[in-house]
Structures are given as structure tokens and as C-alpha cells.
Amino acid sequence: MVLLLVGVAVLLAGLLVFGRDGKMLTYAALVLAQGTAGWWLRGR
């Protein structure tokens, strides 16, 4: 559930910042955020 919420938050932030979906920077941020959240959840 946490990874889903992180992913949706990043995609919405990318949409708000860039005004449209599909920017590579948004997808790079999504990969970074999902990886960090997964690493954090694994360590808990």
C-alpha cells in the first residue's frame, strides 16, 4: 500500500509540475522514490 501511495504521489507531482504526463524526469523520480520506499520498508 505504501508503494502505491508513493507512486501515485510522484506521478501527480510530475503532472502538476510539468502540466502533462510522460516526462522522463517524472519516471526517473518514480523509480528513485519506489526504490527508496522499498528499501526503507525492507529495513523496517
C-alpha positions as CSV (number, residue, x, y, z in Angstrom):
1,M,0.0,0.0,0.0
2,V,2.9,2.4,0.8
3,L,4.5,1.8,-2.6
4,L,1.2,2.5,-4.3
5,L,0.7,5.8,-2.4
6,V,4.3,6.8,-3.1
7,G,3.9,6.1,-6.8
8,V,0.7,8.0,-7.1
9,A,2.1,11.0,-5.3
10,V,5.2,11.1,-7.6
11,L,3.1,10.8,-10.7
12,L,0.7,13.5,-9.5
13,A,3.6,15.8,-8.6
14,G,5.1,15.3,-12.1
15,L,1.7,16.1,-13.6
16,L,1.4,19.3,-11.6
17,V,5.0,20.4,-12.2
18,F,5.1,19.7,-16.0
19,G,1.5,20.0,-16.9
20,R,1.3,16.7,-18.6
21,D,2.3,13.1,-18.1
22,G,5.1,11.3,-19.8
23,K,8.1,13.4,-18.9
24,M,11.2,11.2,-18.4
25,L,12.2,13.2,-15.3
26,T,8.9,12.1,-13.7
27,Y,9.6,8.5,-14.5
28,A,13.1,8.8,-13.1
29,A,11.7,10.3,-9.9
30,L,9.2,7.4,-9.8
31,V,12.0,4.8,-10.0
32,L,14.0,6.7,-7.3
33,A,11.0,7.1,-5.0
34,Q,9.8,3.5,-5.4
35,G,13.3,2.1,-4.8
36,T,13.9,4.3,-1.7
37,A,10.5,3.4,-0.3
38,G,11.0,-0.3,-0.9
39,W,14.5,-0.2,0.7
40,W,13.1,1.6,3.7
41,L,10.2,-0.9,4.1
42,R,12.6,-3.8,3.8
43,G,14.8,-2.4,6.6
44,R,11.9,-1.9,9.0
